[in-house]
Amino acid sequence: MSIFIDENTKVVVQGIGSQGTFHAKRNQAYGTSIVAGTHPKKSGTTWEELDVPVFATVKEAVTEAGANTSMVMVPAPFTKDAILEAYEAGVQTIVAVTEGVPVHDMTEVYDTVVRRGGVRLIGPNCPGLISPGKSNVGIIPADITMPGKVGLVSRSGTLTYQIMHELAQAGIGISTCVGIGGDPVIGTQFLDVIQAFAQDPDTEAIAFVGEIGGSEEQKAGEWIRDNIPDTPVVGYIAGFEAPEGKQMGHAGAIVKEGGPGGESAAEKKEILEGYGISVAMNPSEAAQLMIERLDS
């Protein structure tokens, strides 16, 4: 099995410009079922690069093409409306890849989509997700991983790719990899994904990549300690050298000056290790720790 996407996933792409086309073609070549694109001025035509219909709205793509998942590739100023449109159209999963979405826009999206529930929102500012051998929705390079038993969730894209690749080099595959994004306001959180992994019979171990700032990793770690203490879990927190008060990469990756504590990489490592989770100092060590945990 896998979580969130599988061989039955049918994707409508919102944003069929150059980037949307490039990544949708890669997803389609991997075997993902791309069933439609949306563009208000090209409705009724065929998206020639993918040989699928173009509709004016996501609702039409759901009704006429059976789309159950949306990949949002529109520019940041239009992302809020695109997510809300997909939500209202009734898709099951919305993957918002776009970066630079205003926080106030995402606050409105969060109140409408996440708090009401019923739809899975991943992102924004995320690489998407892949269930190797089944489906790939987003920008994750599929050739660096393979099907397996490790569930991987991350706030970072690039660091995740390194861990996936190193695990694959050791013959260890992934059940599903979910990039949740690093913005201050996102849809799906660490704990949401880890709880889904815990329910997946084909996920036997979990790896996660966190960052400085916030406390979502600690919340997930506490849940792991209390609910799945026997599951091999390895973490990596990016930002061990990050100075206090300086944003590092993602908008949410910042240790606030005078904050409550527990937001630095060192503090998170100490807390998580207290929960029985192995925490690495770099991505290569994270992969090695997972290899060791699986061999023990």
Residue pairs with C-beta under 8 A, 6 or more apart in sequence:
1 175
1 200
1 201
1 202
1 203
2 131
2 134
2 135
2 175
2 176
2 200
2 202
3 131
3 151
3 175
3 176
3 178
3 193
3 196
3 197
3 199
3 200
3 203
4 93
4 120
4 122
4 129
4 131
4 176
4 178
4 196
5 69
5 93
5 129
5 130
5 131
5 134
5 135
5 137
5 176
6 131
6 134
6 135
7 31
7 134
7 135
8 68
9 32
9 33
9 68
9 69
9 93
9 134
9 135
9 137
10 33
10 35
10 65
10 66
10 67
10 68
10 69
11 24
11 27
11 32
11 33
11 34
11 35
11 67
11 69
11 70
11 71
11 137
12 34
12 35
12 36
12 37
12 38
12 55
12 58
12 61
12 62
12 65
12 67
12 69
12 70
12 71
12 86
12 91
13 20
13 24
13 34
13 36
13 37
13 38
13 70
13 71
13 73
14 20
14 37
14 38
14 58
14 70
14 71
14 72
14 73
14 74
14 82
14 85
14 86
15 38
15 72
15 73
15 74
15 75
15 82
15 98
16 24
16 37
16 38
16 39
16 42
16 47
16 54
16 73
17 73
19 73
20 37
20 71
20 73
20 74
21 47
21 49
21 50
23 71
23 73
23 97
23 138
23 139
24 34
24 37
24 49
24 50
24 71
24 73
25 49
25 50
26 136
26 142
27 34
27 71
27 135
27 136
27 137
27 138
28 34
28 50
30 135
30 136
30 142
31 133
31 134
31 135
31 136
32 135
32 136
32 137
33 135
34 50
34 52
35 52
35 61
35 65
35 66
35 67
36 47
36 52
36 53
36 54
36 55
36 61
36 64
36 65
36 67
37 47
37 50
37 52
37 53
37 54
37 55
37 61
38 54
38 55
38 56
38 57
38 58
38 60
38 61
39 54
39 56
40 56
40 57
42 54
43 54
43 55
43 56
43 60
44 54
45 53
45 54
46 52
46 53
46 54
47 53
47 54
52 65
53 64
53 65
55 61
55 64
55 65
57 85
57 89
58 67
58 70
58 85
58 86
58 89
58 91
59 85
59 88
59 89
59 90
61 67
61 89
62 68
62 89
62 90
62 91
67 91
68 91
68 92
68 93
69 91
69 92
69 93
69 94
69 95
69 137
70 82
70 86
70 89
70 91
70 93
70 94
70 95
71 95
71 97
71 128
71 137
71 138
72 79
72 82
72 83
72 86
72 94
72 95
72 96
72 97
72 98
72 123
72 124
73 97
73 98
74 82
74 98
75 98
76 98
76 99
76 100
76 101
76 102
77 102
79 96
79 98
79 101
79 105
79 124
80 101
80 102
80 105
80 106
80 108
80 109
82 96
83 94
83 96
83 109
83 113
83 121
83 124
84 109
84 112
84 113
86 94
86 119
87 94
87 112
87 113
87 119
87 121
91 119
92 119
92 120
93 119
93 120
93 121
93 122
93 137
94 113
94 119
94 120
94 121
94 122
94 123
94 187
95 122
95 123
95 126
95 128
95 129
95 137
95 138
96 121
96 122
96 123
96 124
96 125
96 126
96 181
96 187
97 123
97 124
97 125
97 126
97 127
97 128
97 138
97 139
98 123
98 124
98 125
99 124
99 125
99 183
100 125
101 124
101 125
101 183
103 183
103 184
103 185
103 251
106 124
106 183
106 184
106 185
106 186
107 185
109 121
109 185
109 187
110 185
110 187
113 119
113 121
113 187
114 121
114 187
120 187
120 188
121 186
121 187
121 188
122 128
122 129
122 178
122 179
122 180
122 181
122 187
122 188
123 179
123 180
123 181
123 183
123 186
123 187
124 181
124 183
124 186
125 181
125 182
125 183
125 186
125 250
125 251
126 138
126 157
126 179
126 180
126 181
126 182
126 186
127 138
127 139
127 140
127 157
127 160
127 179
128 136
128 137
128 138
128 139
128 140
128 179
129 136
129 137
129 138
129 140
129 176
129 177
129 178
129 179
130 136
130 137
130 138
130 140
130 142
130 145
130 174
130 176
130 177
131 175
131 176
132 142
132 145
132 146
132 147
132 148
132 173
132 174
132 175
132 177
133 146
133 147
134 147
136 142
138 179
139 157
140 157
140 160
140 161
140 177
140 179
141 161
144 161
144 164
144 165
144 168
145 164
145 165
145 167
145 168
145 173
145 174
145 177
146 168
146 173
146 174
147 173
147 174
147 175
148 167
148 172
148 173
148 174
148 175
149 172
149 173
149 175
149 202
149 203
149 204
149 205
150 167
150 172
150 173
150 174
150 175
150 203
150 204
150 205
150 206
150 207
150 290
150 294
151 174
151 175
151 176
151 177
151 193
151 194
151 197
151 200
151 203
151 205
151 206
151 207
152 160
152 163
152 164
152 174
152 176
152 177
152 178
152 206
152 207
152 208
152 209
153 177
153 178
153 179
153 180
153 190
153 193
153 194
153 197
153 206
153 207
153 208
153 209
154 160
154 177
154 178
154 179
154 180
154 208
154 209
154 210
155 179
155 180
155 181
155 182
155 190
155 209
155 210
155 211
155 238
155 250
155 252
155 253
156 179
156 182
156 209
156 211
156 238
156 249
156 250
157 179
159 209
159 236
159 238
159 283
160 177
160 179
160 209
162 283
162 284
162 287
163 207
163 209
163 236
163 283
163 286
163 287
163 290
164 174
164 177
166 283
166 284
166 287
166 288
167 173
167 174
167 207
167 287
167 290
167 291
170 287
170 291
172 290
172 291
172 294
175 197
175 200
175 202
175 203
176 197
176 200
176 203
178 188
178 193
180 186
180 187
180 188
180 189
180 190
180 193
181 250
182 211
182 249
182 250
182 251
182 252
182 253
183 250
183 251
183 252
184 251
184 252
186 252
189 216
189 219
189 220
190 208
190 210
190 216
190 217
190 219
190 220
191 216
191 219
191 220
191 223
194 206
194 208
194 220
194 223
194 224
195 223
197 203
197 206
198 227
198 228
198 231
204 231
204 232
204 294
205 231
205 232
205 233
205 234
205 290
205 293
205 294
206 224
206 231
206 232
206 233
206 234
207 233
207 234
207 235
207 236
207 286
207 290
208 217
208 220
208 233
208 234
208 235
208 236
209 235
209 236
209 237
209 238
209 283
209 286
210 216
210 217
210 235
210 236
210 237
210 238
210 268
211 237
211 238
211 239
211 248
211 249
211 250
211 252
211 253
211 265
212 237
212 238
212 239
212 242
212 248
212 253
212 254
212 255
212 263
212 264
212 265
212 268
213 252
213 253
213 254
213 255
213 256
213 263
214 252
214 263
215 262
215 263
217 235
217 237
217 268
217 272
218 262
218 268
218 271
218 272
221 235
221 271
221 272
221 275
221 277
222 275
224 231
224 233
224 275
224 276
224 277
225 275
225 276
225 277
229 276
232 290
232 293
232 294
232 296
233 276
233 277
233 278
233 293
234 277
234 278
234 279
234 280
234 286
234 289
234 290
234 293
235 269
235 272
235 277
235 278
235 279
235 280
235 286
236 279
236 280
236 281
236 282
236 283
236 285
236 286
237 265
237 268
237 269
237 272
237 279
238 248
238 249
238 253
238 265
239 248
239 253
239 255
239 264
239 265
240 265
240 266
240 281
242 248
242 253
242 255
242 264
242 265
244 255
244 256
244 257
244 264
245 254
245 255
245 256
245 257
246 254
247 253
247 254
248 254
255 263
255 264
256 263
261 267
262 268
262 271
268 279
269 279
269 281
272 279
273 279
278 289
278 293
280 286
280 288
280 289
